[in-house]
């Protein structure tokens, strides 16, 4: 698959080849209908560079690469046209279209099921799980950390700024695992540097990204890609959340008996908290509110 080949070789590619790789990954539908000369013109390189790029990936030339891209496009179009045209109008019709497009993005993610299983096993074996992201992904990282806690796992969320990253690197060990989330709203440099430093300490690393060419994707031992590009052109976080959900379900499946017990225990603790709220007299709550008002 051309996408896998590009990702595997991306780190070794020259700047011009990386420009070609980025364009092909981000504009696959357009590329399927372009000749080598037309693609070269769109990217700003000469046609010979397109041919050499194809050969660098292991193809005999651009024609062979183009045939594989066309096969991929045909598969994606077949999925899209299996859907019925929405009978509704206005906003409802747009929502129906958005739902179909989301399904397409999730379906395109299913090719990595073997890698998802390997990642789930790595997470399951870790003593501690550290989840890092920059500010835009920190809320998602915190949410997933909470869900891992439901399974009895020791999970911590750490922002990738230098100070917190240094504290993490001081304490993390090779029995732990570092997971990076990158939504693609930036290059992910801080996250990528943190992954690289953790690898130097023999810490297993995983990244979940919206593009295989982001620095975190290229630095991690394992990378799972959740496609985020939408027809509207606006980036989406839905498939990344779907991928995290699949991973969580996989962790449940690894040891269903233990997972069931941990979730049941968590629900019991939540019920205890609800009972305590019911036992607190209303005048105690009012007194507390008055105390805060005086501060």
FIGUDREN-299218 format. One record per residue (C-alpha): residue number from 1; residue in one letter; chain; y, z, x. Coordinates in pm, whole numbers, m for minus. Example, Ala and Ser with C-alpha at 12.3 -4.5 7.8 and 13.67 -1.06 7.14 Angstrom:
BEGIN
  nr rest kette     c2     c3     c1
   1    a     A   m450    780   1230
   2    s     A   m106    714   1367
This chain:
BEGIN
  nr rest kette     c2     c3     c1
   1    x     A      0      0      0
   2    x     A    331   m109    152
   3    x     A    509    213     50
   4    x     A    256    428    237
   5    x     A    276    204    544
   6    x     A    655    224    552
   7    x     A    650    602    522
   8    x     A    386    638    795
   9    x     A    582    425   1044
  10    x     A    938    513    939
  11    x     A   1003    755   1225
  12    x     A    912    488   1483
  13    x     A   1116    207   1330
  14    x     A   1432     69   1488
  15    x     A   1762    111   1300
  16    x     A   1744   m245   1163
  17    x     A   1385   m197   1050
  18    x     A   1482    130    881
  19    x     A   1759    m52    694
  20    x     A   1500   m300    570
  21    x     A   1258    m20    479
  22    x     A   1523    166    278
  23    x     A   1620   m149     91
  24    x     A   1259   m237      3
  25    x     A   1179    115   m119
  26    x     A   1495    144   m327
  27    x     A   1504   m214   m464
  28    x     A   1138   m306   m489
  29    x     A   1175   m509   m809
  30    x     A   1446   m727   m653
  31    x     A   1256   m770   m325
  32    x     A    952   m908   m510
  33    x     A   1154  m1217   m601
  34    x     A   1327  m1273   m266
  35    x     A   1224  m1502     18
  36    x     A   1246  m1378    376
  37    x     A   1578  m1561    416
  38    x     A   1721  m1416     94
  39    x     A   1607  m1064    184
  40    x     A   1761  m1100    530
  41    x     A   2090  m1208    376
  42    x     A   2092   m913    133
  43    x     A   2024   m660    410
  44    x     A   2241   m823    676
  45    x     A   1975   m916    932
  46    x     A   1826  m1245   1045
  47    x     A   1505  m1384    884
  48    x     A   1309  m1333   1207
  49    x     A   1375   m959   1177
  50    x     A   1215   m961    830
  51    x     A    904  m1130    971
  52    x     A    883   m888   1266
  53    x     A    929   m593   1030
  54    x     A    634   m716    820
  55    x     A    420   m751   1131
  56    x     A    524   m403   1245
  57    x     A    367   m270    923
  58    x     A     41   m454    995
  59    x     A     90   m769    787
  60    x     A     49  m1122    922
  61    x     A    402  m1196    809
  62    x     A    649  m1153    525
  63    x     A    444  m1371    290
  64    x     A    155  m1121    294
  65    x     A    391   m827    247
  66    x     A    563  m1009    m41
  67    x     A    230  m1067   m216
  68    x     A    152   m695   m205
  69    x     A    498   m610   m341
  70    x     A    446   m858   m628
  71    x     A    110   m697   m715
  72    x     A    282   m357   m728
  73    x     A    557   m494   m956
  74    x     A    300   m651  m1190
  75    x     A    121   m317  m1224
  76    x     A    447   m141  m1306
  77    x     A    552   m407  m1558
  78    x     A    212   m392  m1729
  79    x     A    263    m19  m1782
  80    x     A    612    m72  m1922
  81    x     A    523   m347  m2169
  82    x     A    233   m151  m2312
  83    x     A    495     60  m2487
  84    x     A    624    m26  m2833
  85    x     A    987   m116  m2889
  86    x     A   1163    180  m3050
  87    x     A   1246    125  m3416
  88    x     A   1531    375  m3409
  89    x     A   1890    299  m3318
  90    x     A   2177    467  m3139
  91    x     A   2112    781  m2937
  92    x     A   1755    815  m3068
  93    x     A   1669    470  m2932
  94    x     A   1814    560  m2594
  95    x     A   1613    884  m2587
  96    x     A   1296    686  m2666
  97    x     A   1377    458  m2373
  98    x     A   1445    755  m2145
  99    x     A   1106    900  m2241
 100    x     A    929    574  m2154
 101    x     A   1110    557  m1821
 102    x     A   1013    917  m1743
 103    x     A    650    830  m1816
 104    x     A    674    539  m1572
 105    x     A    811    761  m1299
 106    x     A    537   1019  m1351
 107    x     A    268    750  m1355
 108    x     A    394    610  m1025
 109    x     A    349    958   m876
 110    x     A    m22    976   m962
 111    x     A   m132    777   m658
 112    x     A    m89   1093   m447
 113    x     A   m340   1310   m635
 114    x     A   m557   1354   m325
 115    x     A   m259   1472   m124
 116    x     A   m151   1702   m408
 117    x     A   m496   1862   m394
 118    x     A   m469   1908    m16
 119    x     A   m125   2067    m53
 120    x     A   m251   2301   m326
 121    x     A   m535   2416    m99
 122    x     A   m291   2484    184
 123    x     A    m68   2690    m42
 124    x     A   m366   2882   m178
 125    x     A   m481   2976    175
 126    x     A   m140   3101    295
 127    x     A    m69   3472    324
 128    x     A    297   3424    234
 129    x     A    481   3128     87
 130    x     A    842   3055    180
 131    x     A   1030   2799    m27
 132    x     A   1352   2659    112
 133    x     A   1619   2422    m13
 134    x     A   1990   2357      7
 135    x     A   2223   2480   m267
 136    x     A   2150   2202   m519
 137    x     A   1776   2270   m511
 138    x     A   1782   2647   m468
 139    x     A   1755   2718   m841
 140    x     A   1445   2501   m868
 141    x     A   1296   2670   m562
 142    x     A   1360   3015   m714
 143    x     A   1201   2914  m1043
 144    x     A    886   2789   m870
 145    x     A    871   3102   m654
 146    x     A    866   3307   m974
 147    x     A    579   3101  m1114
 148    x     A    380   3147   m793
 149    x     A    439   3518   m835
 150    x     A    267   3497  m1176
 151    x     A    m47   3398   m984
 152    x     A    m23   3703   m758
 153    x     A    107   3505   m461
 154    x     A    369   3646   m227
 155    x     A    644   3386   m255
 156    x     A   1000   3404   m121
 157    x     A   1297   3170   m168
 158    x     A   1525   3112    132
 159    x     A   1838   2898    148
 160    x     A   1842   2658    442
 161    x     A   2177   2769    585
 162    x     A   2164   2863    956
 163    x     A   2186   3242    917
 164    x     A   1908   3275    658
 165    x     A   1700   3012    832
 166    x     A   1720   3212   1158
 167    x     A   1598   3526    980
 168    x     A   1311   3329    830
 169    x     A   1210   3181   1166
 170    x     A   1216   3529   1319
 171    x     A    958   3665   1077
 172    x     A    741   3369    970
 173    x     A    397   3319   1127
 174    x     A    123   3055   1138
 175    x     A    m63   3232    854
 176    x     A    231   3160    623
 177    x     A    348   2828    485
 178    x     A    697   2676    453
 179    x     A    773   2450    156
 180    x     A   1094   2248    139
 181    x     A   1245   2099   m176
 182    x     A   1489   1811   m139
 183    x     A   1646   1655   m449
 184    x     A   1796   1366   m256
 185    x     A   2160   1452   m326
 186    x     A   2214   1473     49
 187    x     A   2027   1382    369
 188    x     A   1860   1724    388
 189    x     A   1949   1779    753
 190    x     A   1944   2160    742
 191    x     A   1608   2160    565
 192    x     A   1468   1904    808
 193    x     A   1579   2103   1111
 194    x     A   1426   2420    965
 195    x     A   1092   2243    910
 196    x     A   1095   2115   1268
 197    x     A   1166   2463   1408
 198    x     A    889   2613   1193
 199    x     A    642   2352   1319
 200    x     A    725   2456   1675
 201    x     A    587   2799   1578
 202    x     A    268   2634   1442
 203    x     A    369   2710   1083
 204    x     A    223   2464    827
 205    x     A    500   2275    647
 206    x     A    519   2089    316
 207    x     A    804   1892    165
 208    x     A    860   1776   m191
 209    x     A   1125   1506   m188
 210    x     A   1267   1225   m397
 211    x     A   1243    975   m110
 212    x     A    994    933    177
 213    x     A   1277    847    417
 214    x     A   1469   1176    386
 215    x     A   1454   1392    699
 216    x     A   1247   1672    533
 217    x     A    987   1412    429
 218    x     A    959   1284    783
 219    x     A    942   1629    943
 220    x     A    681   1799    723
 221    x     A    305   1803    781
 222    x     A    257   1704    417
 223    x     A    505   1522    197
 224    x     A    487   1463   m177
 225    x     A    733   1213   m323
 226    x     A    865   1235   m678
 227    x     A   1053    910   m763
 228    x     A   1400    992   m889
 229    x     A   1576    658   m928
 230    x     A   1645    564  m1290
 231    x     A   1755    233  m1445
 232    x     A   2093    390  m1516
 233    x     A   2142    446  m1144
 234    x     A   2182    823  m1176
 235    x     A   1937   1038   m977
 236    x     A   1694   1249  m1178
 237    x     A   1518   1579  m1107
 238    x     A   1258   1549  m1385
 239    x     A    974   1410  m1177
 240    x     A   1023   1675   m910
 241    x     A    983   1941  m1178
 242    x     A    676   1758  m1309
 243    x     A    530   1753   m958
 244    x     A    587   2128   m921
 245    x     A    416   2179  m1256
 246    x     A    114   1975  m1144
 247    x     A     95   2178   m823
 248    x     A    107   2504  m1020
 249    x     A   m171   2383  m1249
 250    x     A   m375   2285   m942
 251    x     A   m333   2636   m801
 252    x     A   m455   2774  m1134
 253    x     A   m761   2548  m1114
 254    x     A   m859   2654   m759
 255    x     A   m953   3005   m875
 256    x     A   m931   3010  m1254
 257    x     A  m1078   3358  m1295
 258    x     A   m830   3522  m1055
 259    x     A   m539   3319  m1194
 260    x     A   m627   3419  m1550
 261    x     A   m636   3786  m1447
 262    x     A   m303   3766  m1263
 263    x     A   m126   3594  m1553
 264    x     A   m277   3842  m1799
 265    x     A   m157   4133  m1584
 266    x     A    194   3983  m1566
 267    x     A    208   3941  m1943
 268    x     A     95   4303  m1978
 269    x     A    382   4416  m1755
 270    x     A    628   4213  m1963
 271    x     A    495   4378  m2280
 272    x     A    547   4720  m2117
 273    x     A    910   4631  m2055
 274    x     A    955   4527  m2418
 275    x     A    803   4858  m2529
 276    x     A   1043   5048  m2307
 277    x     A   1338   4864  m2460
 278    x     A   1218   4966  m2805
 279    x     A   1194   5329  m2694
 280    x     A   1548   5352  m2553
 281    x     A   1772   5518  m2816
 282    x     A   2072   5313  m2918
 283    x     A   2313   5593  m2819
 284    x     A   2180   5579  m2460
 285    x     A   2262   5209  m2446
 286    x     A   2610   5274  m2585
 287    x     A   2669   5548  m2327
 288    x     A   2575   5309  m2048
 289    x     A   2815   5047  m2179
 290    x     A   3097   5303  m2190
 291    x     A   3017   5402  m1831
 292    x     A   3055   5040  m1715
 293    x     A   3380   5007  m1909
 294    x     A   3524   5301  m1714
 295    x     A   3450   5147  m1375
